[in-house]
């Protein structure tokens, strides 16, 4: 067995000294005989080579909370994007619920990390929070300090990733973060119901709309409509919001018109609320009788936000739309009397409002009309492009009653002995969902509730029969008289 001979300390020191001397000689020669440009190029290449061999190839982006005195939108987007759904392995999060918010907001905790995967690439996010000295302002004439005027903490995100994915970060990943944050912001915001403001006098500045929170609980899951009709509406809404590029491609404004028609109490308002809750769109309630001119109508349209539903209720009777060729009478008397005149919105002005050039001033809008009498609407309003989808809100059907009974009395009501009889009578009776819902609300137990509904349906059928007999009697009497 051979013995391993290790070099002596003197030999190692001698070799090191020789290597150092050789390095100094090479540097001296390079400085004297190698051009400066070539020397710089070699130094740069060696630095990159050593960095790739001995140091990490990770890049870090710093996303600060503020850009100067303004909020950094990318920081806010990252805050919305980084939720527990992004990294299920995270164990610490901050939860908040602002005063007017409708849901709890979840954020990553300070100095914690979240790992996100995008297209198979690993991205590591870290929220860094550092304390800094606060700035105080001394109150004039006083020896004490006031409250701090600046934040005592600065925050920023560190985004780490492999250097080879740098281009993808800027072209794909960060736009993806912004888009997902936009969707999250839309879901979290409280819905608003806008109506015309009282301060609409010409010359007064300010918004023409005033708003309150829209807290209507109606959803498509609780709506008393046939399942096929509800599914068709949901599919149409999803198709509309997903076709931004197609609308741009074919040169059409990104909007859609709906007409809800049917007798009162059939759920038109509930359907509007369900659409708003499903899309997370604000609702603008436009009362046409308060609009005094075509120009003011255009201003109202321009001042509505994107991703909103504009509702014009009772379009057949809320305003007498003049013929396109009818000249609008000019206001008489002093200017202050103009506000008290009758509305002067013309049919041509209203048509330009819903599908003319002015209607393209905004994106992702739904214009929704309601009426009790579809036959009373001007045919010019009914064509596609203005009222694209016509939805008949009918009397309560057996399918609709099943949903109402389940909502008010629970799913077990379907097993009640009176339930089949109620469904049979529902097929031949003209009763609105509002009437049925009121009876179900008055009675706490299934027995009394179903009995009340059955009595209502029997009374409705009896009334219809009496009406038919009266009509038949009048017809017979008229025939005999004419004979």
Buried (B, 14 or more C-beta within 10 A) or exposed (E): EEEEEEEEEEEEEEEEEEEEEEEEEEEEEBEEEBEEEEBEEEEEEEEEEEEEEEEEEEBEBEBBBEEEEEEBEBBBBBBBBBBBEBBEEBEEBEEEEEEEEBEEBBBBBBEBBBBBEBEEBEBBBBBBEEEEEEEEEEEEEEEEEEEEEEEEEBBBBBBBBBEEBEEBBEEBBBEBBBEBBEEBEEEBBBBBBBBBBEEBEEEEEEEBBBBEEBEBEBEBEEBBBBEEBBEEBBEBBEEBBEBEEEBEEEEEBBBBBBBBBBBEBBBBBBBBBBBBBBBBBBBBBBBBEBBBBBEBBBBBBEBBBEBBBBBBBBBBEBBEBBEEEEEEEEBEEEEEEBEEEEBBBBBBBBBBBBBBEBBBEBBBBBBBBBBBEBEEBEEEBBEEBBBBBBBEBBBBBEBBBBBBBBBBBEEEBBEBEBBEBBBEBBEEBBBBBBBBBEBBEEBEEBEEBBBBBBEBBEEBBEEEEEEEEEEEEEEEEEEEEEE
